[in-house]
Amino acid sequence: MCYLQKQNQKTNNMQLIEQKFTIHPVGQGLFYSGCIKTDQQQASFSMVMDCGSLSGAIDIRKEIDRFKAELMPYPKVLDLLVISHFDADHVNQIKYLLGDSIKVKRIVMPFLGFAERLFLVLKEVDNSNGYNPLNEEALQFTLDPLGSIKDNLDGDTEIYLVENDDDPIDDSDNNDDNPESTDSNDETFIFDYVGKQFIPQPDLINMGLGNSPATIYKVYDSKKGNIKGTKSFIKLMDFLFYKRPLKDIEKEQEFYGAIFEMFCIKSNLAPQNIDPLKLIEGIKALNNASCVKEWFKNAAEDLRLPVSTLTNLNTTALCLLHRNLKGIVNLVYGKNWNTKTINRQLNIKHTLHHLHVFKHHTKILPTSFFGYYIYLNWYYNLNNENFFIYPNTLLTSDGFIRSESQLQSFTNKFNTYLRDIWLMQIPHHGSKNNLKSLDFKYWYPRYTDVAYFINYGLSNRDDHPDNEIIDLLENEDFYTVHERQGLEYGVTFRYNK
């Protein structure tokens, strides 16, 4: 039997693929999850992007518990963890998420040096007017992200650090020359990155990332990650990341280095010998933010960097567009299909639910969003290379897009993939510092509508979302997500013989 016949024989055994994505109701922060389940128990996948909130630990921990109990295919395994950036409202519940000895197979996070991560911690100390014990876990994770969760990693874990480059995202198929396989006869799903570059241990030590059993790679945001089968090598989903380039990378890196040196002098630490535990003790000794403000001021003056720009530094949170591929249909139906037969034999069911949070539970209520779409092929055009629109989602996290040039950089990166989006997150909780005067329609050079969502806390210190952002969305399809309301959506592919 030839390879293709064997491949089709395997994939035809899979009769059902179910996807579900959840924007959890956690208030001021983000907890986004996704899962893939099939009629073959071992063929499953779970992912999380960010896990944090400033709206209190109780609500988000209820959602984490619900995710583990109801959504994760395997309670002890998380296939993919994406860290968009290191603000407390996006990472302060990651250790709770990974409790109960959960193993993480893959991690994606921004490529940041140690001095830059220290700056993020000191900026939080400045915002809090001194060290705040309530932020300790988030600060530890920022300083030593891999060491703080090393018990959840092992020698099979791979970590991808995303760096920006000037090229748009590669629109080729990016097939692996040596695709991974397993010794098992069963199909399983795994996340992988094409073009990954191994980072040697000395470089990791200099970055403050040497305390981990995982294998660590550098990847560029012009390349795609994907979920694929370990036996069929069929790709189910693409993951397209974007890390905004620094305006003056050399000057900003010098600034971070200067702050690092001043902190080490204050804390009696040796800059060439980074010890995360001693660093934490140095942070805890900052009872107020006066010295931090002085460091920022002095470093900015030495580099002739306007102090007003300091709050704009490190606004390079990762954006993520996840999109479905035709491989999902291939796994359920086999590769030899055509529009006529598949429309008759493949049942595609889509769902969209509101999550309403009550005192002791979360209630799932259906919404009528799909009621005014007559033709399912608006979502699934089997004759089009861009097969899927729904449920492709663009997560912008706290990405800052303040100007036309930054917006142009963003759209140039995603290029034609912007035509594939169904749902987009309004950046940074609807902050007035993003897109306030920009035309939303400029984001999407396409002929179909885009739905939007804003996630925020009902009583947040920054008064998110901004009224002008809400006014811009008045005539758009958009959803609000906060500690009392979330959004859950998905799609099921079933083969009817």
Number of C-alpha atoms within 10 A of each C-alpha: 6 6 9 13 12 12 19 18 13 18 23 17 15 20 18 22 22 19 20 20 22 22 22 29 31 34 28 26 29 28 25 20 24 21 21 22 20 20 14 15 12 14 19 23 23 25 22 22 24 26 29 29 28 20 20 14 14 11 19 26 18 16 19 23 13 15 21 17 12 10 20 22 21 16 16 16 19 24 23 25 21 21 23 29 26 23 22 22 22 24 27 27 21 21 16 15 22 19 13 11 14 16 20 24 21 23 24 23 23 23 21 16 17 22 23 24 24 22 23 21 25 25 20 19 23 19 11 13 16 21 23 16 9 9 17 16 16 23 28 19 21 24 26 26 21 21 19 17 19 16 16 24 23 15 10 12 19 21 27 25 20 24 21 20 17 13 13 18 21 15 13 8 9 14 11 12 7 6 14 13 15 10 7 9 10 15 21 20 22 21 22 22 22 16 16 18 14 13 14 12 14 11 11 17 15 15 18 23 21 18 17 21 17 20 18 24 20 18 25 24 25 22 23 22 22 21 22 23 23 22 20 22 20 22 23 20 20 21 18 23 30 29 25 25 17 15 10 8 10 9 15 19 15 16 25 21 20 20 24 21 16 19 22 16 11 13 16 12 16 11 15 8 10 17 13 17 12 13 20 16 11 17 22 16 13 20 13 16 19 12 16 21 15 13 20 21 16 18 19 22 13 10 13 10 16 10 14 8 9 15 9 12 15 19 16 23 22 27 22 19 21 19 24 23 20 18 18 20 22 21 26 23 25 20 18 10 12 10 10 9 10 16 13 11 13 18 14 15 12 18 17 21 18 21 22 18 21 10 7 8 11 18 12 16 12 13 12 9 12 12 7 7 10 8 9 12 14 13 18 16 14 17 10 8 9 18 18 22 21 19 23 21 22 23 22 22 24 25 23 21 23 16 15 13 10 15 19 14 18 19 18 16 25 21 17 16 18 17 19 25 23 20 22 18 21 25 22 23 29 24 22 19 15 21 21 19 14 16 9 14 10 12 15 18 13 14 7 12 14 20 16 18 22 21 30 28 24 16 13 13 9 13 15 20 21 16 14 15 21 15 10 15 17 10 8 14 13 18 17 16 26 25 24 19 22 24 24 20 18 20 18 17 21 21 19 13 8
